[in-house]
Amino acid sequence: PVGLDEICLGARTRVNGALARYPEDFCVGIESGLISITPGYFDVAVIALAPPHGPWYYGISPGIRFGWQEVQTARLKPDGLKSCTVGMVIASTLGDVNARGDDPHSVLTKGRLSRTTTLTAGVVAALALSAAALVLSWNLPLLEFHSFRQTQTAISSYWLWGSPHWLA
C-alpha cells in the first residue's frame, strides 16, 4: 500500500479478519506500506490493536527512508508493487546475498535496525496508548445502565477491603 490511508485500511482489514475468527480475543493487525515524504518514501507499519469489547488503538512504527528510484523501479515491474516489493529492489541493488528483500531495514542500516525492531516499536507504541487510555479511565464514574448497582458494589467492596476480616 502507498499512503497512510491505504496502510491504515490494510491494518484494519487484518484486525477485522482476526476478530471474525477470534471474537473474544485481543487481536492485532499489522500492515506495512510507503508514505511519500520528499525527497523519497518512508516504509512504515500501522499496528491496529483490538480488544474484544473496547475501542481500537493504533501505533505506527519508525520509518526507514527508501529512495524514489527504488520505489519507481518496483512500480514499473509487471504487476507493480503487488509482485515486486521495494525491499526486493533494494536487496538486488545492494547485492544482498539472500535477495529476498523481506528485511530492507537491516540491509539499509547495515544490520543496526531490522524490520522486527521497527514492528516491535510500533506494537509497543500502540500498547502504551491503550495502557494510557486505561489509566485515564480509572477515575471515570460508572455511567452504564446499572450504574446504581455497580456503585453500590464498589462502595461495599471498598469498605469490606478496609475493615477487619469479621466473616472469617
C-alpha positions as CSV (number, residue, x, y, z in Angstrom):
1,P,0.0,0.0,0.0
2,V,1.0,3.5,-0.7
3,G,-0.2,6.3,1.5
4,L,-1.2,6.4,5.2
5,D,-4.9,5.9,4.4
6,E,-4.2,2.6,2.5
7,I,-1.9,1.4,5.2
8,C,-4.4,2.0,7.9
9,L,-7.1,0.3,5.8
10,G,-4.9,-2.7,5.5
11,A,-4.3,-2.9,9.3
12,R,-8.0,-2.6,10.0
13,T,-8.8,-5.3,7.4
14,R,-6.3,-7.6,9.0
15,V,-7.6,-7.0,12.5
16,N,-11.2,-7.4,11.3
17,G,-10.2,-10.8,9.9
18,A,-8.7,-11.8,13.2
19,L,-11.7,-10.7,15.1
20,A,-14.0,-12.7,12.8
21,R,-12.1,-15.8,13.7
22,Y,-11.4,-15.0,17.4
23,P,-14.1,-12.6,18.6
24,E,-13.3,-13.0,22.3
25,D,-9.5,-12.5,21.9
26,F,-7.2,-9.4,21.8
27,C,-6.4,-9.1,18.1
28,V,-3.6,-7.3,16.2
29,G,-3.5,-6.2,12.6
30,I,-0.2,-5.0,11.1
31,E,0.2,-3.5,7.6
32,S,3.4,-2.1,6.1
33,G,3.5,0.4,3.3
34,L,5.0,3.5,1.9
35,I,4.3,7.1,2.7
36,S,5.6,9.9,0.4
37,I,7.8,12.5,2.1
38,T,10.1,14.5,-0.1
39,P,12.7,13.5,-1.3
40,G,11.6,9.9,-1.2
41,Y,9.4,7.4,0.6
42,F,9.3,6.0,4.1
43,D,8.4,2.4,4.8
44,V,6.2,2.4,7.9
45,A,3.8,-0.1,9.5
46,V,0.5,0.7,11.1
47,I,-0.5,-1.5,14.0
48,A,-4.2,-1.8,15.0
49,L,-5.0,-3.3,18.4
50,A,-8.5,-4.5,19.0
51,P,-9.6,-5.8,22.5
52,P,-12.7,-8.0,22.4
53,H,-15.1,-5.4,23.8
54,G,-13.5,-2.0,23.6
55,P,-12.0,0.8,21.5
56,W,-9.3,0.1,19.0
57,Y,-5.8,1.6,19.4
58,Y,-3.2,2.4,16.7
59,G,0.5,2.6,16.6
60,I,2.9,3.4,13.9
61,S,6.4,2.0,13.5
62,P,9.6,4.1,13.0
63,G,10.1,4.7,9.3
64,I,13.0,3.8,7.1
65,R,13.7,6.1,4.1
66,F,13.5,4.4,0.7
67,G,14.8,6.2,-2.3
68,W,12.5,7.5,-5.0
69,Q,14.3,5.5,-7.7
70,E,13.9,2.1,-5.9
71,V,10.2,2.7,-5.5
72,Q,9.8,3.6,-9.1
73,T,11.7,0.6,-10.2
74,A,9.4,-1.7,-8.2
75,R,6.3,0.1,-9.6
76,L,7.5,-0.5,-13.2
77,K,7.8,-4.2,-12.7
78,P,5.0,-6.4,-14.1
79,D,2.1,-6.2,-11.6
80,G,3.9,-3.3,-9.9
81,L,4.1,-3.3,-6.1
82,K,1.9,-6.4,-6.0
83,S,4.6,-8.8,-7.3
84,C,7.8,-6.9,-6.5
85,T,8.5,-5.1,-3.3
86,V,10.8,-2.2,-2.8
87,G,12.8,-4.4,-0.4
88,M,13.5,-6.8,-3.3
89,V,14.8,-3.9,-5.5
90,I,17.0,-2.7,-2.6
91,A,18.3,-6.1,-1.9
92,S,19.2,-6.8,-5.6
93,T,20.7,-3.2,-6.0
94,L,22.9,-3.5,-2.9
95,G,23.8,-7.1,-3.6
96,D,22.1,-8.7,-0.6
97,V,23.1,-12.4,-0.8
98,N,19.5,-13.5,0.2
99,A,18.0,-11.1,-2.4
100,R,14.6,-11.9,-0.9
101,G,14.0,-8.3,0.2
102,D,12.0,-9.2,3.3
103,D,14.1,-7.0,5.6
104,P,15.3,-3.9,3.7
105,H,15.6,-2.1,7.0
106,S,18.5,-4.4,8.0
107,V,20.1,-4.0,4.6
108,L,19.9,-0.2,4.6
109,T,21.1,0.2,8.2
110,K,23.9,-2.5,7.8
111,G,22.2,-4.7,10.4
112,R,21.7,-2.0,13.1
113,L,17.9,-1.9,12.7
114,S,15.7,-4.7,11.5
115,R,12.1,-4.9,10.4
116,T,11.4,-6.8,13.6
117,T,12.8,-4.0,15.7
118,T,10.6,-1.4,13.9
119,L,7.5,-3.5,14.2
120,T,8.1,-4.1,17.9
121,A,8.4,-0.4,18.4
122,G,5.1,0.2,16.7
123,V,3.4,-2.5,18.8
124,V,4.8,-1.0,21.9
125,A,3.5,2.4,20.9
126,A,0.0,1.1,20.4
127,L,0.1,-0.8,23.7
128,A,1.3,2.3,25.5
129,L,-1.6,4.2,24.1
130,S,-4.1,1.6,25.2
131,A,-2.5,1.4,28.7
132,A,-2.7,5.2,29.0
133,A,-6.3,5.2,28.0
134,L,-7.0,2.6,30.6
135,V,-5.2,4.5,33.3
136,L,-7.0,7.7,32.4
137,S,-10.4,5.9,32.6
138,W,-9.9,4.6,36.1
139,N,-11.4,7.7,37.8
140,L,-14.4,7.9,35.5
141,P,-17.8,7.5,37.1
142,L,-20.0,4.4,36.4
143,L,-22.5,5.7,33.9
144,E,-23.9,2.5,32.5
145,F,-27.5,1.1,32.6
146,H,-26.8,-0.5,36.0
147,S,-24.7,2.3,37.5
148,F,-26.5,2.3,40.8
149,R,-25.8,-1.4,41.4
150,Q,-22.2,-1.1,40.2
151,T,-21.7,1.9,42.5
152,Q,-23.2,0.0,45.4
153,T,-20.9,-3.0,44.8
154,A,-17.9,-0.7,44.5
155,I,-18.7,1.1,47.8
156,S,-19.3,-2.3,49.6
157,S,-16.1,-3.7,48.3
158,Y,-14.2,-0.6,49.4
159,W,-15.5,-0.8,53.0
160,L,-15.0,-4.6,53.2
161,W,-11.5,-4.3,52.0
162,G,-10.5,-1.8,54.7
163,S,-12.3,-3.4,57.6
164,P,-11.0,-6.4,59.7
165,H,-12.0,-9.8,58.4
166,W,-15.1,-10.3,60.5
167,L,-16.5,-13.0,58.2
168,A,-13.6,-15.4,58.6
